Amino acid sequence: MDALRHLAGPTYIHHPHGVSAATSSLQLRRTSSSSSCPRPLRLAPLRSRFTRVYALSSNDIRVGTNVVVDGAPWKVLEFLHVKPGKGAAFVRTKMRNYVTGNTVEKTFRAGSSLEEASLSKEIKQFTYKDGSQFVFMDLTTFEESRLNESDVGDKQKWLKEGMDCILLYWNGRIIDFDLPITVRLTVTDCDPEQSDSAQGGSKPATLETGAVVTVPSFVKVGDDILVDSRTGQYMNRA
């Protein structure tokens, strides 16, 4: 008799909701199994809760600090915190306007709030000169950026095709750029090598960019030399 019951399959018992006991038991087993090994929750990526606020106190001013004054970006060149015997303390600064290049002195009340200039830097290569414009290229995207001759100024004395420069952006526009500190340039004209070079003589030399620097007397036409682009001083032969 037991063998017949086994062949007949599970015995179904009437359930008040029309669900067999065997099915109910199977559901319980599945629920128990699921609870013991829960599936990992899929969490949506968290957004940053912190938004950078470009603001600072005048007490935080240092050399090199970039601030926005009268709607223009300025760089602090010098600063001095002053605490007079009478009256409120203040900060005296000397600043340069990135856009116009003008240098002025400005005074801020101690503790006053200032807007920090949000600047970004990109490395681009000087590729060629198109008329009065200097063309820089992003070697990844091949996007070109142009600077007028007036914007480049005296830096063009050290600017050579193929040179990597750092372009400075503010509100989507180029406001300045930095040359490599050490530049390698070729001497195109100078007096012949002098016999008293061992005595430390010097002479002027014209470089491939048109710049004129003072070099040791042993330097000759065709030599590559290294120059400090900040001071224009000869460093040594390359």
JOWOCOR-V184123 format. One record per backbone hydrogen bond with DSSP energy under -1.0 kcal/mol. CO is the residue of the C=O (numbers start at 0). NH is the residue of the N-H. If there is no record, write none. Layout:
# JOWOCOR-V184123
co: (CO/CO)
nh: (NH/NH)
This chain:
# JOWOCOR-V184123
co: (0/1/2/3/14/19/20/21/22/23/24/25/26/27/28/29/30/31/32/52/53/55/56/57/61/64/65/66/68/71/72/73/74/75/77/79/81/88/89/90/91/92/93/93/94/95/96/101/103/105/107/108/111/113/114/116/119/121/123/124/125/127/129/131/132/133/134/134/135/136/137/142/144/146/147/148/151/152/153/154/159/162/164/165/166/167/167/168/169/172/175/177/180/182/184/185/186/188/193/195/196/200/202/204/205/205/206/210/212/214/215/216/219/222/223/224/225/226/227/232/235)
nh: (4/5/6/7/17/23/24/25/26/27/28/29/30/31/32/33/34/35/36/54/115/113/59/60/64/75/116/73/71/68/97/66/95/63/93/91/89/109/81/107/79/105/76/77/103/74/100/96/94/92/90/111/57/55/67/118/168/166/164/136/161/134/132/148/129/146/126/127/144/124/141/137/135/133/151/152/154/155/156/157/162/125/123/177/121/174/175/119/172/169/167/165/228/226/224/207/221/205/196/198/199/216/214/212/187/188/209/206/204/202/218/193/222/186/237/184/234/182/231/227/225)
